[in-house]
Amino acid sequence: MIDIFVFDFDGLILDTESPFFLAWQEIYREHGCHVSPGEWASWLGTSPDPQQPYLSLERHLGRPVDRQALHRRRIRREHELLAAQQAAPGFKRFAHSARARGLRLGVASSSDRAWVLGHLDRLGLRSLFASIKCAEDAPATKPSPDLYRAVLQELNGEASQAVAFEDSIHGIHAAKAAGLYCVAIPNPITRHLDLHDADMLASGFDMLTVECIVAAAGRSGSASMPK
């Protein structure tokens, strides 16, 4: 019986991916460099500060860049853009509906704990979650299944009881490797990716009901356990 929903954070609960992309795009434009949304999306989901954007710029310039300076600049601009971002449309309704039906909610994020908790507090969402596992809480981040396994362990639950919600390929692979049924909800960046490895694809939380997710996962026997 499904009684646990586990959510990714970046790009799913909060669209942090678009401000991240726009901040880097400003830097790229200054250097006459371009990265397509599809290529960019393939880099997401493993780290809050992936190395590929730096490497791409260095390849374009033919020389090393000051990564620390670029990181500080990108963070400042990203935070400016994020200040106006709210939770994904429909997420609060969906999460409260799940809680009202007795489901336990968790977060499995490859980002740092301070980042995730800070935004959850800003959005007034932190109290919804019985378990929040971040980069510091597992041996490896996504696509490793460790974060999902850490959430299930804290909630004393089994993979067959849980549904994961993800927006990226790495996240989907992590959820499936942990044995969870997985619903993919792409954001404006990750919609350029092929997310066919998820069990279900949805355009947004505002198009979902808790009952339809529980029924779909139940019909599948939940996810297949990892080999």
N, C-alpha and C positions, 0 to 999 in steps of 0.2 A: 504493500500500500504506500502510495506517495505521500510523504509528510514533511519533506525538506525541499526548499528551493534555495539554490546557491547562485549568486550573481557575481559576475565580473564587475569591476568598477569603471575603469577608464574606458570611455567610448560607449559604455552601456548605460549605467545609471546616470553618468554625467558625460556629456560630449566634450571630453578633454582633448580628443584627437584633432578636432578642427582648429582650436587655438594653437596647439602644438605645431600642426602643419603650416598654418598661416605665419607663425613666428619664424619658422625655418624658411619659408618661401621668401620672406622679406630679406633674409640674409642671402639666400641664393641669388635673388635678383640683383643685389648689389655687386655680385661677382660674376654676373652673366651666366649663371648656372640654372638648370631646370631639372626637376624631378617630377615625373608624372604621378598623379594621384594613385594609380594602380601600383607602381613600384613602391611608393611611399607606404601604402597600406600593407604591403608584404613585410615591412620591417617591424610592424607594431605587434605588441602583445608579449614581448619577452623581457623588457626592461623599461623603467621610466626614462632612461636616457640612452637609447640604443646607439651603437657605434656607427651604424651605416650612414647616417646623415653626414657625419664628419668625414668618413672615408670617401663618400661620393664627392664632397667638396674638394678634398685633397686630390683626388684623381683628376678632377676638372682643372684645378689650378696647377697641378704638377709639383706641389710642395706641401709640407706640413702646415697646419694651421694652429693657432693658439686655442686649443680646445676649451681651456678653462674660461677664457674671455668670451668665447662664443656661447658657452653654457650659461654664464651669468647674464649675458645679453638676452639670450633666448628665454630664460626663465622670467626675466623682468617683463618682457613683452607678452609672454604666455599668460602671466598672472593678470596683466591688464585686461586681456581678452577674456580670461576665465571669470573675472569678477561679475560679468553680466550673464553668465551661464546658469541656468536652472536645471533641475533634474529632467531627465528625458520625459517627453509627453506621455502621460498615462502611467508613469512608474509609481507615483505615490498611491494612486487609486488601486493599482494592481497589487502592490505590496501590502497595503492595509487590508485589501480583500483576502489575500492569502493568510495574513495573521488572524483575521476574524474567523476563518475556517479552520483554525488550529494548526496551520503549517508553521514550521520553524524556518527562519530565514538566516542565510549566511552570506558572507562576502569572501571570495577567493581572488585576490589581486596580486599581480607581480610588482605593483608599485610599493613605495615605502609606506610604513604605517602612519607616519606623521601626515603625509600627503592625503591618504585616504580618509583618516579620521578627521582631519581639518575640514575637508569638503563635506563629509557626512554631517559634521556638526553645523557647518554653515547652512546646509540645506534642511536641517532639522530631521535627519533620517537615521541617525546613529542608533537610537533606541529601538528601531525596528528589528535589529539583527542580534541573534543569539550567539553568533560566532563571526569574527572578522579576522581573517588570516591574510597577512601581507608578506612582502619579500623577506622580512626578518624571521618569519615563522615557519619556514620550510627549508630543507636542504637545497632545493632547486626551484626556480620559478618556471612558468609555462614556457614551452609545451610539456614540461614534466607534470605528472599528475599529483605531485607532492602537496600542493596547496589545497586541492580538492580533498585529498585524503586527510589533511590536517583538520579541515572543517568537519568532515564526517566523524573523525575521532572525537573532537570536542563535543559534538552533538550526540555522540553514542549512536550513530546511525549507519546504515548500510547503503552502498551505492544503488541497490535496487529500490530504495526508498526515496531517492533524490533526483531532482531535475536541475540541470545547469543552464544558465543563460549567458551567452557569449556573443561577442561581436567580431572576433578575429579568428583566423585559421589556427594560430598557436593556442588560443584559448579553447577552441573546439577540440583540438587534439588532446589537450590536457584533460578536459572533461571526459572525453571518450576513453582515454587511457585509464582513467580512474573508475570507469564502469558506469558513468551517469548517462541518462537520457539527456540530450542537449538541444536546446532551442537557440537558433542564431537570430539575432536582431542587429543587422548592420547599421552603422552610422553613416553620415555623408562621405566619410573617407573609406571605410571598409566595405561599402556597397560595391566597390570596384573589384572585390575579391570573389573568387569562387568558393562559396561556403557550403558546398554540397555534402561535406562530411558530417554536417549536423543532421540530427534526426528530423528537425522541423525548421523552416525558415519563415520568419514573420517580419512585417514592415515596421512594427512598433508595439510597445506595450498597450497603446490605446486601441489596438486591434485584437487584443487577447483577453480571455477570461481565465480565471484560475481553474474553473471546471473543465475547460477544453484542454488545458495543459495536462491536468491530472488524468483525464480520460485517455488522451493520446499516449502518454507515458505508460499508463496501465495496460493499454491494448498491445503495446510493444513488449510487454513483460519487463518494462524499463530497459535500460541499456544492457547490451551483452557485456559480461564480465571480461576484463582484459585478459589476453592470453599470457 
